[in-house]
Amino acid sequence: MKPSSELDPCLSSKEKVTKRLKSLVLGEGNRLNELLRRGYINEAAQLAMTVLKTANAKTDCGETLNQLVKTLVSVDFHE
């Protein structure tokens, strides 16, 4: 399954992908916290895994995200 173009650095700029990933799991009102707050544990886990996988993946075009982004996204899940 291919990620949406918003999460694929081959189809969108790395900056846009980074911003989208961070908005899903970091900051006030992020999607992950919303799912957890509503009790949607399975959906929250699926979102977390998708974000981690996307942040750490090497794409078909050879693009990867900045190590700082990978660290920020990963650390949020370990707190």
C-alpha positions, 0 to 999 in steps of 0.5 A: 500500500502506497502512502498518500502523496502528502506523506510521500517525499517523492510526490511532495516536498520533504518540507510538506511531508515533514509538516504533515507527519508532525501535525499528525502526532505533535502539537496541540490538537494533533490527530493522535491525541484526538483518537486516544482521547476518544478511546479509538486505541486501534486507530491511534496505534495504526496512525502511530505505526504509519507515521513511524514507518513513513518517517523511517522509510526510504522511498522508491525514489531514494528520498528520506526525511531529515534525521531530526524529523525522525527523532522528533516523531519517534521520541513523541511515542516513547514519552 
